[in-house]
């Protein structure tokens, strides 16, 4: 699955900090896989703004391919479902939500 810089940051920001042992292993592996290399950081020039927003130079941005396992995808979709069920899903996460959770036909 190809992910953008924004999607990687969004996933990293929603991963739970507490869970069972098996999920925590998946979360740790996801954090390692989705984190940004030194080369990516130097190209993207991340800035942490005072309001908690992360800004980067998107002129060098490219999607990156990730081979997420089924359990890793499940951790992400469960995190997204939890946010949605609490009515805390934000508009800028809608595309990410739809990538991991198939739409329900009415």
FENWO-V653106 format. One record per residue. N is the residue number from 1. PHI is phi in whole degrees, 0 to 359 (NA if undefined). PSI is psi in radians with two decimals (* if undefined). D_CENTER is the distance of its C-alpha to the mean C-alpha in Angstrom with 1 decimal. Layout:
BEGIN
n={N & N}
phi={PHI & PHI}
psi={PSI & PSI}
d_center={D_CENTER & D_CENTER}
END
This chain:
BEGIN
n={1 & 2 & 3 & 4 & 5 & 6 & 7 & 8 & 9 & 10 & 11 & 12 & 13 & 14 & 15 & 16 & 17 & 18 & 19 & 20 & 21 & 22 & 23 & 24 & 25 & 26 & 27 & 28 & 29 & 30 & 31 & 32 & 33 & 34 & 35 & 36 & 37 & 38 & 39 & 40 & 41 & 42 & 43 & 44 & 45 & 46 & 47 & 48 & 49 & 50 & 51 & 52 & 53 & 54 & 55 & 56 & 57 & 58 & 59 & 60 & 61 & 62 & 63 & 64 & 65 & 66 & 67 & 68 & 69 & 70 & 71 & 72 & 73 & 74 & 75 & 76 & 77 & 78 & 79 & 80 & 81 & 82 & 83 & 84 & 85 & 86 & 87 & 88 & 89 & 90 & 91 & 92 & 93 & 94 & 95 & 96 & 97 & 98 & 99 & 100 & 101 & 102 & 103 & 104 & 105 & 106}
phi={NA & 272 & 232 & 276 & 302 & 300 & 295 & 297 & 295 & 298 & 298 & 300 & 282 & 256 & 297 & 294 & 262 & 227 & 187 & 275 & 303 & 298 & 295 & 296 & 295 & 296 & 296 & 299 & 296 & 297 & 301 & 294 & 294 & 273 & 293 & 262 & 290 & 301 & 297 & 298 & 297 & 289 & 286 & 277 & 51 & 299 & 228 & 265 & 275 & 301 & 275 & 86 & 277 & 254 & 240 & 212 & 277 & 273 & 292 & 255 & 287 & 221 & 290 & 235 & 278 & 231 & 258 & 280 & 284 & 301 & 298 & 293 & 298 & 294 & 300 & 294 & 294 & 295 & 295 & 295 & 297 & 298 & 295 & 294 & 294 & 270 & 56 & 245 & 289 & 261 & 304 & 287 & 257 & 299 & 298 & 297 & 303 & 291 & 287 & 258 & 234 & 297 & 295 & 269 & 281 & 263}
psi={2.30 & 2.36 & 2.50 & 2.97 & -0.80 & -0.76 & -0.68 & -0.77 & -0.74 & -0.79 & -0.81 & -0.56 & -0.33 & -0.12 & 2.34 & 2.64 & -0.22 & 2.44 & -2.88 & 2.99 & -0.84 & -0.80 & -0.68 & -0.60 & -0.74 & -0.73 & -0.77 & -0.76 & -0.69 & -0.78 & -0.72 & -0.81 & -0.71 & -0.19 & 2.86 & 2.32 & 2.90 & -0.71 & -0.77 & -0.74 & -0.67 & -0.58 & -0.73 & -0.37 & 1.06 & 2.50 & 2.26 & 2.02 & 2.84 & -0.56 & 0.23 & 0.01 & 2.48 & 2.29 & 2.61 & 2.86 & 1.86 & 0.09 & -0.47 & 0.19 & 2.39 & 2.64 & 2.62 & 2.43 & 2.32 & 2.43 & 1.48 & 2.35 & 2.88 & -0.80 & -0.63 & -0.75 & -0.64 & -0.70 & -0.77 & -0.83 & -0.62 & -0.68 & -0.74 & -0.72 & -0.71 & -0.72 & -0.76 & -0.75 & -0.44 & 0.17 & 0.67 & 0.13 & 2.26 & 2.71 & -0.67 & -0.09 & 0.01 & -0.77 & -0.74 & -0.77 & -0.82 & -0.41 & -0.56 & -0.34 & 1.98 & 2.51 & 2.55 & 2.22 & 2.39 & *}
d_center={12.2 & 11.7 & 8.5 & 9.2 & 8.8 & 7.7 & 4.9 & 4.0 & 5.1 & 3.9 & 1.4 & 4.5 & 6.4 & 6.8 & 7.7 & 11.4 & 13.9 & 16.7 & 17.3 & 19.8 & 20.4 & 19.0 & 15.6 & 15.5 & 16.3 & 13.4 & 11.0 & 13.0 & 12.8 & 9.0 & 9.1 & 11.9 & 10.8 & 7.7 & 9.8 & 12.1 & 15.6 & 18.6 & 19.5 & 16.2 & 16.6 & 20.2 & 19.6 & 16.8 & 18.8 & 16.1 & 17.8 & 17.0 & 19.1 & 21.1 & 19.3 & 16.0 & 14.7 & 13.5 & 15.4 & 15.8 & 18.4 & 17.1 & 20.4 & 19.3 & 15.8 & 15.4 & 13.0 & 12.6 & 13.3 & 11.6 & 13.7 & 11.7 & 14.4 & 15.2 & 14.7 & 11.1 & 10.4 & 12.5 & 10.7 & 7.5 & 10.2 & 12.2 & 9.9 & 9.6 & 13.4 & 14.2 & 13.0 & 14.9 & 17.9 & 18.3 & 18.4 & 15.6 & 13.4 & 13.6 & 14.7 & 12.1 & 9.5 & 12.2 & 11.4 & 7.9 & 10.0 & 12.7 & 11.1 & 10.5 & 13.5 & 16.7 & 18.8 & 21.8 & 25.1 & 27.5}
END
